[in-house]
Amino acid sequence: MDDAVLGGEKAELEGGKRGRKGPNKVPFVIAVATSDEGRPQRLFLQVAEHTGEDIERVARAHLAPSARVVSDGLGCFRAVTRAGCRHEPIVAARAPEQPEKIPAFRWVNTVLGNLKTAITGTFHSIRRKYVPRYLAEFQWRFNRRARLADMLDQLLAAAVATTPSTIISAKSRALGATQPNGATIPLTTSMAPKVPLTITTSEVPRSMRVMMRKIA
């Protein structure tokens, strides 16, 4: 498990700030579950402040109490123990290897590099409020990389199983995910649709209905 940020490419002379803090930086956490042989199995990405309160919230919501969490020496990661997890910190400055060569951090560093390369290589820039969506997309593809042929079917199944909602509530939840305390960002009433965003089966093409029945 590790801490990371997106953004903040400005140099200090242009108003940027060194380190994790800064007005243009979006903090998030990354965790890679590995097998006993050290192979990556599952990826987890979520926007969260690097504080004990946020790390505890993430651990309670997404980590099994029996999980063994290996992190660097950042103090906030000690909060996983309050969720029942076992914590093993590795202080990179005291390790004999260079930080990027420490075996426990191999896949976290590899995936983090791939994530940032994918984003910077695809987009000229990204807006802060949409960062959770970019992270969710990358996580979805990584966790299903072994079964690429089933990826679209699984996405369709997840969409069909999702409770219908209005555009205003969907946007509110998406934007609210960027807030550390879970609060939603208020939206103006002018953005609210007049009718709920609901699709009936009669509006779905026959070929799509057949696929939906097969998935169900």
VOBA-1610 file (N, C-alpha, C; in pm, whole numbers, padded with zeros to 5 digits, always signed):
BEGIN
Met+00086-00118+00000Met+00000+00000+00000Met+00089+00123+00000Asp+00049+00224-00076Asp+00134+00342-00086Asp+00048+00465-00108Asp+00108+00580-00084Asp+00043+00707-00110Asp+00095+00765-00240Ala+00012+00841-00309Ala+00052+00901-00437Ala-00034+01024-00462Val+00008+01103-00561Val-00068+01221-00601Val-00070+01228-00753Leu-00173+01293-00805Leu-00181+01327-00946Leu-00181+01478-00959Gly-00118+01527-01063Gly-00113+01672-01084Gly+00012+01731-01023Gly+00013+01865-01020Gly+00126+01934-00961Gly+00248+01940-01048Glu+00227+01941-01182Glu+00342+01942-01271Glu+00413+02077-01277Lys+00350+02183-01225Lys+00412+02314-01230Lys+00539+02319-01146Ala+00638+02389-01196Ala+00761+02408-01120Ala+00736+02506-01006Glu+00826+02505-00909Glu+00809+02593-00794Glu+00806+02740-00836Leu+00884+02776-00937Leu+00886+02914-00982Leu+00754+02954-01049Glu+00675+02854-01093Glu+00547+02882-01158Glu+00430+02867-01062Gly+00456+02857-00934Gly+00349+02846-00836Gly+00326+02706-00784Gly+00405+02608-00829Gly+00391+02472-00781Gly+00451+02456-00643Lys+00427+02339-00582Lys+00477+02315-00447Lys+00535+02175-00440Arg+00650+02162-00377Arg+00717+02034-00367Arg+00647+01947-00262Gly+00651+01814-00283Gly+00593+01722-00186Gly+00449+01684-00218Arg+00380+01631-00116Arg+00245+01581-00137Arg+00141+01692-00140Lys+00169+01805-00079Lys+00071+01912-00071Lys+00079+02002-00192Gly-00028+02074-00217Gly-00029+02168-00329Gly-00169+02181-00385Pro-00204+02299-00434Pro-00341+02323-00483Pro-00374+02243-00608Asn-00274+02200-00683Asn-00300+02128-00808Asn-00286+01978-00795Lys-00265+01928-00673Lys-00239+01787-00653Lys-00361+01716-00592Val-00391+01598-00645Val-00501+01516-00594Val-00440+01395-00524Pro-00454+01383-00393Pro-00397+01268-00322Pro-00484+01144-00338Phe-00420+01028-00348Phe-00495+00902-00351Phe-00407+00792-00294Val-00469+00678-00268Val-00395+00563-00217Val-00403+00451-00319Ile-00300+00370-00324Ile-00291+00257-00415Ile-00252+00134-00335Ala-00319+00023-00363Ala-00287-00103-00296Ala-00292-00214-00400Val-00194-00303-00395Val-00189-00417-00486Val-00184-00544-00402Ala-00285-00630-00420Ala-00286-00759-00352Ala-00202-00857-00432Thr-00113-00925-00366Thr-00023-01019-00434Thr-00043-01160-00379Ser-00006-01257-00460Ser-00011-01398-00420Ser+00109-01430-00332Asp+00113-01553-00283Asp+00229-01596-00202Asp+00358-01594-00283Glu+00344-01607-00415Glu+00462-01601-00503Glu+00500-01458-00540Gly+00422-01360-00492Gly+00452-01220-00522Gly+00392-01169-00650Arg+00297-01241-00710Arg+00235-01196-00835Arg+00113-01109-00806Pro+00092-01004-00884Pro-00023-00915-00858Pro-00154-00983-00891Gln-00253-00966-00803Gln-00384-01025-00824Gln-00493-00920-00840Arg-00500-00827-00745Arg-00604-00725-00750Arg-00543-00588-00723Leu-00604-00487-00783Leu-00559-00349-00766Leu-00669-00268-00702Phe-00631-00178-00612Phe-00728-00087-00550Phe-00674+00055-00559Leu-00757+00147-00608Leu-00722+00289-00619Leu-00838+00372-00566Gln-00808+00470-00484Gln-00914+00558-00434Gln-00857+00692-00392Val-00929+00797-00429Val-00891+00932-00385Val-00912+00940-00235Ala-00809+00979-00163Ala-00815+00991-00018Ala-00700+01076+00030Glu-00725+01154+00133Glu-00618+01231+00194Glu-00524+01136+00269His-00400+01176+00280His-00301+01092+00349His-00302+01124+00498Thr-00417+01095+00559Thr-00435+01116+00703Thr-00481+00985+00765Gly-00462+00973+00895Gly-00504+00852+00963Gly-00654+00827+00950Glu-00734+00933+00956Glu-00879+00917+00947Glu-00920+00860+00813Asp-00863+00912+00705Asp-00900+00863+00572Asp-00848+00721+00547Ile-00728+00692+00593Ile-00673+00557+00574Ile-00755+00455+00653Glu-00797+00491+00772Glu-00882+00400+00849Glu-01014+00376+00777Arg-01074+00483+00722Arg-01200+00469+00649Arg-01183+00377+00529Val-01075+00395+00455Val-01050+00310+00338Val-01029+00165+00381Ala-00954+00144+00488Ala-00926+00008+00533Ala-01052-00063+00579Arg-01137+00006+00652Arg-01261-00056+00699Arg-01354-00091+00584Ala-01353-00010+00480Ala-01445-00030+00369Ala-01395-00132+00267His-01263-00145+00251His-01211-00222+00138His-01108-00329+00172Leu-01060-00334+00295Leu-00959-00435+00331Leu-01018-00537+00429Ala-00981-00662+00410Ala-01024-00766+00503Ala-00949-00750+00635Pro-01015-00775+00748Pro-00945-00762+00877Pro-00822-00849+00888Ser-00817-00957+00809Ser-00702-01047+00814Ser-00589-01004+00721Ala-00605-00890+00653Ala-00506-00846+00554Ala-00373-00808+00621Arg-00266-00839+00551Arg-00132-00796+00592Arg-00093-00680+00502Val-00083-00561+00560Val-00059-00440+00484Val+00087-00399+00499Val+00157-00395+00386Val+00296-00349+00384Val+00299-00210+00323Ser+00357-00115+00391Ser+00362+00023+00343Ser+00498+00082+00375Asp+00517+00206+00331Asp+00640+00276+00371Asp+00620+00333+00511Gly+00710+00420+00552Gly+00707+00468+00689Gly+00612+00583+00716Leu+00528+00620+00619Leu+00434+00731+00641Leu+00340+00696+00755Gly+00328+00787+00852Gly+00256+00757+00975Gly+00109+00725+00958Cys+00045+00779+00855Cys-00099+00760+00840Cys-00137+00614+00819Phe-00045+00533+00765Phe-00078+00394+00734Phe-00091+00308+00860Arg-00046+00360+00974Arg-00065+00286+01099Arg-00213+00271+01131Ala-00296+00355+01070Ala-00440+00352+01099Ala-00507+00224+01051Val-00442+00146+00963Val-00505+00021+00918Val-00520-00077+01034Thr-00439-00062+01137Thr-00451-00153+01252Thr-00583-00130+01325Arg-00639-00009+01316Arg-00768+00018+01380Arg-00882-00052+01308Ala-00855-00098+01185Ala-00955-00175+01111Ala-00928-00325+01123Gly-00832-00364+01208Gly-00804-00505+01231Gly-00693-00562+01145Cys-00637-00484+01056Cys-00532-00533+00966Cys-00397-00537+01037Arg-00309-00621+00985Arg-00172-00627+01037Arg-00085-00535+00953His-00009-00448+01018His+00068-00348+00947His+00217-00376+00960Glu+00286-00375+00846Glu+00431-00395+00844Glu+00494-00279+00766Pro+00541-00176+00837Pro+00603-00062+00768Pro+00747-00092+00729Ile+00787-00041+00615Ile+00926-00051+00569Ile+00974+00091+00542Val+01067+00138+00621Val+01121+00273+00602Val+01225+00266+00491Ala+01190+00326+00377Ala+01276+00316+00259Ala+01416+00372+00284Ala+01425+00477+00366Ala+01556+00540+00391Ala+01650+00447+00467Arg+01594+00349+00539Arg+01678+00257+00617Arg+01703+00125+00544Ala+01633+00104+00431Ala+01649-00022+00358Ala+01780-00020+00279Pro+01846-00136+00265Pro+01972-00139+00190Pro+01953-00116+00041Glu+01833-00152-00014Glu+01807-00130-00156Glu+01751+00009-00179Gln+01756+00052-00304Gln+01690+00176-00343Gln+01539+00155-00331Pro+01462+00261-00301Pro+01318+00244-00278Pro+01246+00169-00390Glu+01281+00200-00516Glu+01211+00136-00627Glu+01248-00011-00644Lys+01353-00056-00574Lys+01397-00195-00588Lys+01359-00282-00468Ile+01289-00226-00370Ile+01244-00304-00255Ile+01137-00402-00302Pro+01154-00533-00283Pro+01059-00632-00336Pro+00914-00606-00297Ala+00891-00563-00174Ala+00754-00543-00127Ala+00683-00431-00203Phe+00760-00337-00259Phe+00700-00224-00329Phe+00706-00239-00481Arg+00752-00354-00527Arg+00774-00371-00672Arg+00647-00344-00753Trp+00538-00412-00719Trp+00419-00401-00802Trp+00345-00270-00779Val+00350-00217-00658Val+00290-00086-00634Val+00357+00019-00721Asn+00490+00019-00724Asn+00563+00116-00804Asn+00541+00094-00954Thr+00536-00033-00996Thr+00515-00064-01137Thr+00378-00017-01184Val+00274-00052-01108Val+00137-00014-01146Val+00120+00138-01140Leu+00179+00201-01040Leu+00169+00346-01029Leu+00233+00415-01149Gly+00348+00365-01192Gly+00412+00421-01311Gly+00327+00400-01435Asn+00266+00281-01449Asn+00179+00255-01564Asn+00056+00344-01563Leu+00001+00367-01445Leu-00117+00453-01432Leu-00087+00595-01478Lys+00021+00652-01428Lys+00053+00790-01463Lys+00092+00802-01610Thr+00159+00700-01663Thr+00193+00701-01806Thr+00068+00694-01892Ala-00029+00612-01851Ala-00153+00599-01926Ala-00231+00729-01928Ile-00234+00799-01816Ile-00310+00924-01808Ile-00241+01034-01886Thr-00112+01053-01863Thr-00040+01162-01932Thr-00024+01134-02080Gly-00023+01006-02119Gly-00009+00973-02260Gly-00138+00982-02337Thr-00251+00987-02265Thr-00383+00991-02330Thr-00445+01130-02326Phe-00428+01201-02216Phe-00495+01329-02197Phe-00393+01443-02187His-00432+01558-02242His-00349+01677-02227His-00354+01727-02083Ser-00474+01716-02024Ser-00492+01755-01885Ser-00619+01688-01834Ile-00632+01678-01703Ile-00752+01620-01643Ile-00802+01713-01534Arg-00933+01713-01515Arg-00993+01798-01412Arg-00997+01722-01280Arg-00973+01794-01173Arg-00962+01734-01040Arg-01084+01650-01004Lys-01203+01700-01035Lys-01325+01631-00991Lys-01347+01498-01065Tyr-01277+01477-01177Tyr-01295+01353-01253Tyr-01187+01249-01223Val-01094+01280-01135Val-00986+01186-01103Val-01041+01051-01056Pro-01145+01046-00969Pro-01197+00914-00928Pro-01241+00829-01046Arg-01291+00891-01152Arg-01335+00814-01269Arg-01215+00756-01344Tyr-01109+00834-01358Tyr-00990+00783-01426Tyr-00929+00667-01346Leu-00926+00680-01214Leu-00872+00574-01131Leu-00960+00449-01139Ala-01092+00468-01138Ala-01184+00355-01145Ala-01171+00281-01278Glu-01154+00356-01387Glu-01137+00293-01518Glu-01011+00207-01522Phe-00900+00262-01473Phe-00774+00187-01474Phe-00785+00064-01384Gln-00848+00078-01269Gln-00864-00035-01177Gln-00950-00144-01240Trp-01058-00105-01307Trp-01147-00202-01372Trp-01071-00283-01477Arg-00994-00216-01559Arg-00921-00287-01666Arg-00810-00376-01607Phe-00741-00328-01505Phe-00633-00407-01447Phe-00688-00535-01383Asn-00796-00524-01307Asn-00848-00639-01236Asn-00914-00742-01328Arg-00935-00705-01454Arg-00996-00799-01550Arg-00904-00824-01670Arg-00776-00797-01651Arg-00681-00809-01761Arg-00663-00953-01807Ala-00690-01050-01719Ala-00671-01191-01756Ala-00787-01245-01839Arg-00899-01171-01843Arg-01017-01216-01919Arg-01071-01099-02001Leu-00992-01055-02097Leu-01028-00939-02177Leu-01156-00961-02255Ala-01180-01084-02300Ala-01298-01111-02382Ala-01427-01092-02303Asp-01422-01107-02171Asp-01542-01094-02087Asp-01559-00955-02030Met-01465-00864-02057Met-01467-00734-01992Met-01593-00654-02024Leu-01632-00649-02152Leu-01750-00571-02190Leu-01878-00634-02137Asp-01885-00769-02138Asp-02003-00836-02084Asp-02018-00807-01935Gln-01906-00805-01862Gln-01912-00776-01720Gln-01952-00631-01695Leu-01905-00541-01782Leu-01943-00401-01769Leu-02092-00383-01794Leu-02144-00452-01895Leu-02287-00445-01925Leu-02369-00503-01811Ala-02323-00615-01754Ala-02395-00675-01642Ala-02398-00581-01522Ala-02286-00513-01496Ala-02282-00418-01385Ala-02376-00300-01411Ala-02383-00255-01537Ala-02471-00143-01571Ala-02618-00183-01555Val-02652-00305-01598Val-02791-00351-01588Val-02832-00369-01442Ala-02738-00414-01358Ala-02769-00440-01218Ala-02773-00314-01133Thr-02727-00202-01189Thr-02722-00077-01113Thr-02861-00016-01104Thr-02897+00033-00987Thr-03026+00097-00967Thr-03036+00224-01051Pro-03145+00242-01127Pro-03159+00364-01209Pro-03157+00489-01121Ser-03098+00595-01172Ser-03091+00719-01096Ser-03098+00836-01193Thr-03125+00952-01140Thr-03129+01072-01220Thr-02988+01120-01250Ile-02974+01202-01351Ile-02843+01256-01386Ile-02787+01339-01270Ile-02873+01416-01204Ile-02826+01504-01096Ile-02770+01421-00980Ser-02835+01308-00945Ser-02786+01226-00834Ser-02658+01153-00873Ala-02649+01110-01000Ala-02528+01042-01045Ala-02409+01137-01042Lys-02429+01259-01090Lys-02321+01357-01087Lys-02283+01392-00943Ser-02383+01402-00857Ser-02356+01437-00718Ser-02271+01330-00651Arg-02303+01200-00677Arg-02224+01093-00618Arg-02083+01092-00673Ala-02070+01113-00805Ala-01938+01109-00867Ala-01850+01222-00815Leu-01907+01341-00803Leu-01829+01454-00754Leu-01803+01441-00606Gly-01899+01386-00534Gly-01882+01370-00391Gly-01772+01274-00356Ala-01738+01182-00449Ala-01632+01084-00422Ala-01497+01150-00405Thr-01484+01275-00452Thr-01355+01343-00440Thr-01338+01408-00304Gln-01444+01408-00222Gln-01436+01473-00093Gln-01390+01374+00013Pro-01286+01407+00091Pro-01234+01314+00190Pro-01337+01271+00292Asn-01429+01361+00334Asn-01525+01328+00437Asn-01653+01267+00382Gly-01656+01240+00251Gly-01773+01177+00192Gly-01885+01273+00157Ala-01870+01402+00189Ala-01975+01497+00158Ala-01982+01524+00008Thr-02103+01549-00039Thr-02119+01575-00181Thr-02102+01723-00210Ile-02066+01754-00333Ile-02051+01892-00376Ile-02187+01943-00421Pro-02238+02053-00368Pro-02370+02101-00408Pro-02372+02141-00555Leu-02480+02106-00622Leu-02498+02138-00762Leu-02618+02229-00776Thr-02618+02307-00880Thr-02728+02399-00902Thr-02849+02325-00955Thr-02968+02374-00926Thr-03090+02306-00969Thr-03107+02312-01120Ser-03037+02403-01187Ser-03048+02411-01332Ser-02990+02289-01400Met-02908+02211-01327Met-02848+02093-01386Met-02938+01971-01374Ala-03047+01982-01297Ala-03133+01866-01274Ala-03220+01839-01395Pro-03233+01713-01438Pro-03320+01680-01550Pro-03466+01681-01506Lys-03555+01691-01600Lys-03697+01694-01569Lys-03751+01553-01544Val-03686+01451-01601Val-03732+01313-01583Val-03614+01228-01542Pro-03638+01119-01467Pro-03527+01030-01430Pro-03465+00966-01553Leu-03338+00934-01541Leu-03266+00867-01649Leu-03290+00717-01635Thr-03395+00667-01702Thr-03435+00528-01692Thr-03451+00471-01832Ile-03401+00350-01853Ile-03413+00284-01982Ile-03499+00160-01966Thr-03606+00148-02042Thr-03691+00030-02039Thr-03642-00070-02143Thr-03682-00196-02126Thr-03636-00298-02218Thr-03687-00277-02359Ser-03801-00208-02373Ser-03854-00185-02507Ser-03768-00089-02586Glu-03685-00008-02515Glu-03599+00089-02582Glu-03464+00029-02618Val-03438-00094-02571Val-03309-00158-02597Val-03321-00244-02723Pro-03226-00236-02816Pro-03230-00320-02936Pro-03241-00467-02900Arg-03304-00545-02991Arg-03328-00687-02964Arg-03196-00762-02939Ser-03092-00733-03016Ser-02966-00802-02997Ser-02909-00776-02858Met-02928-00652-02808Met-02880-00619-02675Met-02962-00689-02568Arg-03097-00705-02591Arg-03181-00773-02493Arg-03142-00920-02483Val-03107-00980-02595Val-03062-01119-02594Val-02934-01133-02512Met-02841-01038-02529Met-02717-01042-02453Met-02743-01022-02306Met-02837-00932-02272Met-02870-00907-02132Met-02928-01031-02066Arg-03013-01107-02142Arg-03071-01229-02086Arg-02962-01334-02065Lys-02865-01341-02156Lys-02758-01438-02141Lys-02673-01407-02017Ile-02647-01277-01996Ile-02568-01238-01879Ile-02643-01268-01751Ala-02773-01237-01751Ala-02853-01261-01631Ala-02862-01409-01600
//
